[in-house]
Amino acid sequence: MGMAAPLYYSAEMVRALPDDGNRYETVHGELLVTPAPRAWHQEVLKRLMVRLSAYIETFKCGHLFQSPADISWGPDTLVQPDLFVVDIEQARSMDWSQMKDLALAVEVLSPTTARYDRYTKRRLYQEVGIPLYWIIDPDEKSVELWTPRTQFPRVERAIVKWEPEGVQKEFELHLRELFKPI
């Protein structure tokens, strides 16, 4: 008879799990396990990453990272946002444990991640005060925008915008470009 899996996972326990192709995260001790993403997820992510990267380089408003990552705000949290923008000084540390001030977090939904991204991780991102959280739904061709104080998302189907602190020109992305077929 095998051993029962723990009911409460710490960040250290998650870091010790085997590298088996799944993504492992924990939020308030709840283990989140997701398989490799779909090709459409990766295509949407790549398109957004290219656009955001060019904007961030131009306006010097942080540093863009993509998963896998190791973002933690406590002993029972460890998340891997699909994309995130972090303060430039924290990024220069090249140490995940120093990267706590995310200016933007982005998750691209997959059937296996929707519950985690919309509820578990969204609530965590609101708790820690991430100014803007985008949940991109490639199947619905929409983006949910969440802030720390919103109870319900603003859903965009045409254009998504982001104005980082201290930058005069906002980032703007037409969603028809993000979701166009290959």
Buried (B, 14 or more C-beta within 10 A) or exposed (E): EEEEEEEEBBBEBBEEEEEEEEBBBBBEBBBBBBEEBBEBBBBBBEBBBEBBBEBBEEBEBBBBBBBEBBBBBEEBBBBBBBBBBBBEEBBEEEEBEBBBBBBBBBBBBBEBBBEBBBEBBBEBBBEBEBBBBBBBBBEEBBBBBBBEEEEEBEEBEEEBEBBBEEBEEEBEBEBEEBBEEE
